[in-house]
Amino acid sequence: MFEKVLIANRGEIALRVICACKDLGIRTVAVYSEADRNSLHVRFADEAICIGPAKSSRSYLDIPAVISAAEITNAEAIHPGYGFLSENAGFADVCETSGLKFIGPSPAIIRSMGQKDLARTAMKENGVPVLPGSNELLKSPEEAAAIAEEIGYPVMIKAVAGGGGRGMRVVRNAEELGPLMSQAQTEAAAAFSCGDVYMEKLVENPRHIEFQVLADEHGNVAVLGERECSIQRRHQKLIEESPSTAVSEELRERISESLRVALKNIGYTNAGTVEFLMDCSGNLYFIEVNARIQVEHPVTEMVTGVDLVKAQILIAAGQRLDQIIRCKAGMKLRGHAIECRINAEHPDTFTPSPGTITGLNLPGGAGVRLDTAAYQGGVIPPYYDSLVAKLIAYGSDRAEAITRMQRALDMFVVEGIYTSIPLHKRILAHPDFLAGKIDTGFLVRAGFIADKK
């Protein structure tokens, strides 16, 4: 087992990793930017090192600074959390050559899964259902037009790198194809330094379903059920829950078995999330693999009883899955969990709202969990993601989980900044949400945001 782990991240995920390490008796090293000097992850780690100014490119994304912090503190492993360097294959390579264990998939797997066209091909070859589309990168508008005619409009042009909706364009007819393909390539090149794109058949207003996986370094793979992530704004998730009301036991087991085979064959290790779109007929189609822990991992922890972050560390230390979880095949899900991402933004205009938290009341009670690094007097800086807290409610069924979440949202008071709490209250009171009638177009259809198509 590791004696000391450096956490190459900030905020609530850094605190979450600190908690897992404390449970395992592992000492922790926090790195922080000058803007985060008074953050809680700095306070609660055993050691802390400032690695640069506020701008993330000169601190949390500065690979030499992170590696130097690990070396001078004699850390043995690095946990990257999510975001920042978590899916940077080059960073994982540097960790390996520096004698540091990267707590995540291997550099080769991160690299292949980060190229969505390669991930799509690997899944298709191993029997995981994928959407009709291009088998290779699009080389020209003429080639794209031929493929679009074959699979039928509308189609989606997608960047092979990155995420968050960047480098993606919906194309509804042949006249739009050339200009929108060029836009997607330009945006992808600017955002990810890679302008390569591919094409998939567009599923209109799909449900977004993802499966949590764990894989050890001995060839064993476990699939820990699915999460429903359909409540989104501009491809950014706002609410997640597990299990999905749209996934039957038979479908869950069928997809889980295909993923166990696929991930074993490609040599996947550590934690990951395999994302799917579900069409109106209930068919699931693979879209991508996130080779890291996800923001929404707590809902899976609540319904399985598995500490996913602790499992990541144990897998990286060489333990087998059957030593970590009692799960040889699928995982029986118990009860229902919902997570609301509470962001520092205006609930109507979605404009960012950084600033000092002048008043704070944190919710509690039966079935409520709160993952946050916020505190009264603490500052939400303008330099990073606007996430303030992850509020999770658990119940014996979905109705109880919703009731507990509504109660928790009512008791969650944040003063000094705007937050998305009022929006979450409105969503959880909507009759379609209560009935489980949701998809990625829900916020527009329900009138919470304007349709900007």
ZINORRA-V185108 format. One record per residue. N is the residue number from 1. SS is DSSP state (~ for helix, > for strand, _ for the rest). Layout:
n=N ss=SS
n=N ss=SS
This chain:
n=1 ss=_
n=2 ss=_
n=3 ss=_
n=4 ss=>
n=5 ss=>
n=6 ss=>
n=7 ss=>
n=8 ss=_
n=9 ss=_
n=10 ss=_
n=11 ss=~
n=12 ss=~
n=13 ss=~
n=14 ss=~
n=15 ss=~
n=16 ss=~
n=17 ss=~
n=18 ss=~
n=19 ss=~
n=20 ss=~
n=21 ss=~
n=22 ss=~
n=23 ss=~
n=24 ss=_
n=25 ss=_
n=26 ss=_
n=27 ss=>
n=28 ss=>
n=29 ss=>
n=30 ss=>
n=31 ss=>
n=32 ss=>
n=33 ss=>
n=34 ss=~
n=35 ss=~
n=36 ss=~
n=37 ss=_
n=38 ss=_
n=39 ss=_
n=40 ss=~
n=41 ss=~
n=42 ss=~
n=43 ss=~
n=44 ss=~
n=45 ss=_
n=46 ss=_
n=47 ss=>
n=48 ss=>
n=49 ss=>
n=50 ss=>
n=51 ss=>
n=52 ss=>
n=53 ss=_
n=54 ss=_
n=55 ss=_
n=56 ss=~
n=57 ss=~
n=58 ss=~
n=59 ss=_
n=60 ss=_
n=61 ss=_
n=62 ss=_
n=63 ss=~
n=64 ss=~
n=65 ss=~
n=66 ss=~
n=67 ss=~
n=68 ss=~
n=69 ss=~
n=70 ss=~
n=71 ss=~
n=72 ss=~
n=73 ss=_
n=74 ss=_
n=75 ss=_
n=76 ss=_
n=77 ss=>
n=78 ss=>
n=79 ss=>
n=80 ss=_
n=81 ss=_
n=82 ss=_
n=83 ss=_
n=84 ss=_
n=85 ss=_
n=86 ss=_
n=87 ss=_
n=88 ss=_
n=89 ss=~
n=90 ss=~
n=91 ss=~
n=92 ss=~
n=93 ss=~
n=94 ss=~
n=95 ss=~
n=96 ss=~
n=97 ss=~
n=98 ss=_
n=99 ss=_
n=100 ss=_
n=101 ss=>
n=102 ss=>
n=103 ss=_
n=104 ss=_
n=105 ss=_
n=106 ss=_
n=107 ss=~
n=108 ss=~
n=109 ss=~
n=110 ss=~
n=111 ss=~
n=112 ss=~
n=113 ss=~
n=114 ss=~
n=115 ss=_
n=116 ss=~
n=117 ss=~
n=118 ss=~
n=119 ss=~
n=120 ss=~
n=121 ss=~
n=122 ss=~
n=123 ss=~
n=124 ss=~
n=125 ss=~
n=126 ss=_
n=127 ss=_
n=128 ss=_
n=129 ss=_
n=130 ss=>
n=131 ss=_
n=132 ss=_
n=133 ss=>
n=134 ss=_
n=135 ss=_
n=136 ss=_
n=137 ss=_
n=138 ss=_
n=139 ss=_
n=140 ss=_
n=141 ss=~
n=142 ss=~
n=143 ss=~
n=144 ss=~
n=145 ss=~
n=146 ss=~
n=147 ss=~
n=148 ss=~
n=149 ss=~
n=150 ss=~
n=151 ss=~
n=152 ss=_
n=153 ss=_
n=154 ss=_
n=155 ss=>
n=156 ss=>
n=157 ss=>
n=158 ss=>
n=159 ss=>
n=160 ss=_
n=161 ss=_
n=162 ss=_
n=163 ss=_
n=164 ss=_
n=165 ss=_
n=166 ss=_
n=167 ss=_
n=168 ss=>
n=169 ss=>
n=170 ss=>
n=171 ss=>
n=172 ss=_
n=173 ss=_
n=174 ss=~
n=175 ss=~
n=176 ss=~
n=177 ss=~
n=178 ss=~
n=179 ss=~
n=180 ss=~
n=181 ss=~
n=182 ss=~
n=183 ss=~
n=184 ss=~
n=185 ss=~
n=186 ss=~
n=187 ss=~
n=188 ss=~
n=189 ss=~
n=190 ss=~
n=191 ss=~
n=192 ss=~
n=193 ss=_
n=194 ss=_
n=195 ss=_
n=196 ss=_
n=197 ss=>
n=198 ss=>
n=199 ss=>
n=200 ss=>
n=201 ss=>
n=202 ss=_
n=203 ss=_
n=204 ss=_
n=205 ss=_
n=206 ss=_
n=207 ss=>
n=208 ss=>
n=209 ss=>
n=210 ss=>
n=211 ss=>
n=212 ss=>
n=213 ss=>
n=214 ss=>
n=215 ss=>
n=216 ss=_
n=217 ss=_
n=218 ss=_
n=219 ss=_
n=220 ss=_
n=221 ss=>
n=222 ss=>
n=223 ss=>
n=224 ss=>
n=225 ss=>
n=226 ss=>
n=227 ss=>
n=228 ss=>
n=229 ss=>
n=230 ss=>
n=231 ss=>
n=232 ss=>
n=233 ss=>
n=234 ss=_
n=235 ss=_
n=236 ss=>
n=237 ss=>
n=238 ss=>
n=239 ss=>
n=240 ss=>
n=241 ss=>
n=242 ss=>
n=243 ss=_
n=244 ss=_
n=245 ss=_
n=246 ss=_
n=247 ss=_
n=248 ss=_
n=249 ss=~
n=250 ss=~
n=251 ss=~
n=252 ss=~
n=253 ss=~
n=254 ss=~
n=255 ss=~
n=256 ss=~
n=257 ss=~
n=258 ss=~
n=259 ss=~
n=260 ss=~
n=261 ss=~
n=262 ss=~
n=263 ss=~
n=264 ss=~
n=265 ss=~
n=266 ss=~
n=267 ss=_
n=268 ss=_
n=269 ss=_
n=270 ss=>
n=271 ss=>
n=272 ss=>
n=273 ss=>
n=274 ss=>
n=275 ss=>
n=276 ss=>
n=277 ss=>
n=278 ss=>
n=279 ss=_
n=280 ss=_
n=281 ss=_
n=282 ss=_
n=283 ss=_
n=284 ss=>
n=285 ss=>
n=286 ss=>
n=287 ss=>
n=288 ss=>
n=289 ss=>
n=290 ss=>
n=291 ss=_
n=292 ss=_
n=293 ss=_
n=294 ss=_
n=295 ss=_
n=296 ss=_
n=297 ss=~
n=298 ss=~
n=299 ss=~
n=300 ss=~
n=301 ss=~
n=302 ss=~
n=303 ss=~
n=304 ss=~
n=305 ss=_
n=306 ss=_
n=307 ss=_
n=308 ss=~
n=309 ss=~
n=310 ss=~
n=311 ss=~
n=312 ss=~
n=313 ss=~
n=314 ss=~
n=315 ss=~
n=316 ss=~
n=317 ss=_
n=318 ss=_
n=319 ss=_
n=320 ss=_
n=321 ss=~
n=322 ss=~
n=323 ss=~
n=324 ss=~
n=325 ss=_
n=326 ss=_
n=327 ss=_
n=328 ss=_
n=329 ss=_
n=330 ss=>
n=331 ss=_
n=332 ss=_
n=333 ss=_
n=334 ss=_
n=335 ss=_
n=336 ss=>
n=337 ss=>
n=338 ss=>
n=339 ss=>
n=340 ss=>
n=341 ss=>
n=342 ss=>
n=343 ss=>
n=344 ss=_
n=345 ss=>
n=346 ss=_
n=347 ss=_
n=348 ss=_
n=349 ss=_
n=350 ss=_
n=351 ss=_
n=352 ss=>
n=353 ss=_
n=354 ss=_
n=355 ss=>
n=356 ss=>
n=357 ss=_
n=358 ss=_
n=359 ss=>
n=360 ss=>
n=361 ss=>
n=362 ss=_
n=363 ss=_
n=364 ss=_
n=365 ss=_
n=366 ss=_
n=367 ss=_
n=368 ss=>
n=369 ss=>
n=370 ss=>
n=371 ss=>
n=372 ss=>
n=373 ss=_
n=374 ss=_
n=375 ss=_
n=376 ss=_
n=377 ss=_
n=378 ss=_
n=379 ss=>
n=380 ss=>
n=381 ss=_
n=382 ss=_
n=383 ss=_
n=384 ss=_
n=385 ss=_
n=386 ss=_
n=387 ss=>
n=388 ss=>
n=389 ss=>
n=390 ss=>
n=391 ss=>
n=392 ss=>
n=393 ss=>
n=394 ss=>
n=395 ss=>
n=396 ss=_
n=397 ss=_
n=398 ss=~
n=399 ss=~
n=400 ss=~
n=401 ss=~
n=402 ss=~
n=403 ss=~
n=404 ss=~
n=405 ss=~
n=406 ss=~
n=407 ss=~
n=408 ss=~
n=409 ss=~
n=410 ss=~
n=411 ss=~
n=412 ss=_
n=413 ss=>
n=414 ss=>
n=415 ss=>
n=416 ss=_
n=417 ss=_
n=418 ss=_
n=419 ss=_
n=420 ss=_
n=421 ss=~
n=422 ss=~
n=423 ss=~
n=424 ss=~
n=425 ss=~
n=426 ss=~
n=427 ss=~
n=428 ss=~
n=429 ss=~
n=430 ss=_
n=431 ss=~
n=432 ss=~
n=433 ss=~
n=434 ss=~
n=435 ss=_
n=436 ss=_
n=437 ss=_
n=438 ss=_
n=439 ss=_
n=440 ss=_
n=441 ss=_
n=442 ss=~
n=443 ss=~
n=444 ss=~
n=445 ss=~
n=446 ss=_
n=447 ss=_
n=448 ss=_
n=449 ss=_
n=450 ss=_
n=451 ss=_
n=452 ss=_
n=453 ss=_
